[in-house]
């Protein structure tokens, strides 16, 4: 096995922690990890079409339909038919639907708040910029992986 740079090892440990945490939250809520990702996506972006959710999560439309069924049954989302075109369906979060999710994330907030004390307010924009750039890099890499696989 090739030796890794310490930064790469730290980053891989970070990714493992995030993945395992998402699985733990999903287990707590009785959902699949991708269900949690969809819920976060809807929280961040607002209501989305089924197609947009499918595209964002890289899921076939049938899998996305089952995902939305699970979230709807669990009380997190609802489907809303278009007023002009009843064939269009938008998925939106139900008011209060994230209460269980927020409760499940209380521990992480407590731990993250403790980390924040190690940084100055002036450093926060730099850290947020890094997170934004890392997210963009991973989205690009995901798109490339999926295109290369087809």
C-alpha positions as CSV (number, residue, x, y, z in Angstrom):
1,X,0.0,0.0,0.0
2,X,1.4,3.4,-1.0
3,X,2.2,5.9,1.7
4,X,-0.3,8.7,1.9
5,X,0.3,12.3,2.7
6,X,-0.9,13.2,6.2
7,X,-3.4,15.7,4.8
8,X,-5.0,12.9,2.6
9,X,-5.3,10.6,5.5
10,X,-6.9,13.3,7.6
11,X,-9.4,14.1,4.8
12,X,-10.2,10.4,4.3
13,X,-10.9,10.1,8.0
14,X,-13.2,13.1,7.7
15,X,-15.1,11.5,4.9
16,X,-15.5,8.3,6.8
17,X,-16.8,10.2,9.8
18,X,-19.4,12.0,7.7
19,X,-20.6,8.8,6.0
20,X,-20.9,6.9,9.3
21,X,-22.7,9.8,10.9
22,X,-25.2,10.0,8.1
23,X,-25.8,6.3,8.5
24,X,-26.3,6.7,12.2
25,X,-28.8,9.5,11.7
26,X,-30.6,7.4,9.1
27,X,-30.7,4.5,11.5
28,X,-32.1,6.7,14.3
29,X,-34.9,7.9,12.0
30,X,-35.7,4.6,10.4
31,X,-34.6,5.8,7.0
32,X,-31.9,5.0,4.4
33,X,-28.8,7.2,4.2
34,X,-29.9,8.5,0.8
35,X,-33.3,9.4,2.3
36,X,-31.4,11.7,4.8
37,X,-29.4,13.2,1.9
38,X,-32.7,13.9,0.0
39,X,-34.2,15.5,3.1
40,X,-31.1,17.7,3.5
41,X,-31.2,18.6,-0.2
42,X,-34.9,19.7,0.2
43,X,-34.0,21.7,3.3
44,X,-31.2,23.5,1.6
45,X,-32.7,24.0,-1.9
46,X,-36.4,24.2,-1.2
47,X,-39.1,22.3,-3.1
48,X,-37.7,20.3,-6.0
49,X,-39.2,18.3,-8.8
50,X,-38.9,14.5,-8.7
51,X,-36.6,14.7,-11.7
52,X,-34.3,17.3,-10.0
53,X,-34.1,15.1,-6.9
54,X,-33.3,12.1,-9.1
55,X,-30.6,14.0,-10.9
56,X,-29.0,15.5,-7.8
57,X,-28.8,12.2,-6.0
58,X,-27.9,10.2,-9.1
59,X,-30.8,7.8,-8.8
60,X,-33.0,6.2,-11.4
61,X,-36.5,7.6,-11.4
62,X,-38.0,4.4,-9.9
63,X,-35.6,4.6,-7.0
64,X,-36.4,8.3,-6.5
65,X,-40.1,7.5,-6.4
66,X,-39.5,4.8,-3.7
67,X,-37.4,7.3,-1.8
68,X,-40.1,9.9,-1.9
69,X,-42.7,7.3,-0.9
70,X,-40.6,6.4,2.2
71,X,-40.1,10.1,3.2
72,X,-43.8,10.8,2.6
73,X,-44.9,7.8,4.8
74,X,-42.5,8.9,7.5
75,X,-44.0,12.4,7.5
76,X,-41.0,14.4,6.1
77,X,-42.3,15.4,2.7
78,X,-45.4,15.8,0.6
79,X,-45.9,15.7,-3.2
80,X,-47.5,18.8,-4.6
81,X,-49.1,18.7,-8.1
82,X,-48.6,21.7,-10.3
83,X,-51.5,24.1,-10.5
84,X,-51.2,24.7,-14.3
85,X,-50.0,21.2,-15.2
86,X,-51.2,18.5,-12.9
87,X,-48.7,16.1,-14.4
88,X,-45.8,18.0,-12.7
89,X,-45.0,17.0,-9.2
90,X,-42.9,19.0,-6.7
91,X,-41.7,17.5,-3.5
92,X,-41.5,19.8,-0.5
93,X,-40.8,19.4,3.2
94,X,-43.7,19.2,5.6
95,X,-43.7,21.9,8.2
96,X,-42.3,20.4,11.4
97,X,-41.2,17.3,9.4
98,X,-37.6,17.9,10.2
99,X,-38.1,17.9,14.0
100,X,-36.9,14.3,14.4
101,X,-34.0,15.0,12.1
102,X,-33.0,18.1,14.1
103,X,-33.3,16.2,17.3
104,X,-31.1,13.4,15.9
105,X,-28.5,16.1,15.0
106,X,-28.3,17.7,18.5
107,X,-25.2,15.8,19.4
108,X,-23.3,16.8,16.3
109,X,-24.3,20.5,16.8
110,X,-22.9,20.3,20.4
111,X,-19.6,18.8,19.1
112,X,-19.4,21.3,16.2
113,X,-20.1,24.2,18.6
114,X,-17.2,23.1,20.7
115,X,-14.9,23.1,17.6
116,X,-16.0,26.6,16.7
117,X,-14.4,27.9,19.9
118,X,-11.0,27.1,18.3
119,X,-11.5,29.6,15.5
120,X,-11.9,33.3,15.3
121,X,-14.9,35.0,13.7
122,X,-12.5,36.2,11.0
123,X,-11.6,32.6,10.1
124,X,-15.2,31.5,9.6
125,X,-15.6,32.8,6.0
126,X,-12.4,30.9,5.0
127,X,-13.7,27.7,6.5
128,X,-17.1,28.1,4.8
129,X,-15.4,28.9,1.5
130,X,-13.4,25.7,1.9
131,X,-16.5,23.6,2.6
132,X,-18.2,25.1,-0.4
133,X,-15.2,24.4,-2.7
134,X,-14.9,20.8,-1.4
135,X,-18.6,20.2,-2.0
136,X,-18.3,21.6,-5.6
137,X,-15.2,19.4,-6.2
138,X,-17.0,16.3,-5.1
139,X,-20.1,17.2,-7.1
140,X,-17.9,17.5,-10.2
141,X,-16.1,14.3,-9.5
142,X,-19.4,12.5,-8.9
143,X,-20.6,13.7,-12.3
144,X,-17.4,12.6,-14.0
145,X,-17.6,9.1,-12.3
146,X,-21.2,8.7,-13.4
147,X,-20.5,9.8,-17.0
148,X,-17.4,7.5,-17.2
149,X,-19.5,4.6,-16.1
150,X,-22.0,5.0,-18.9
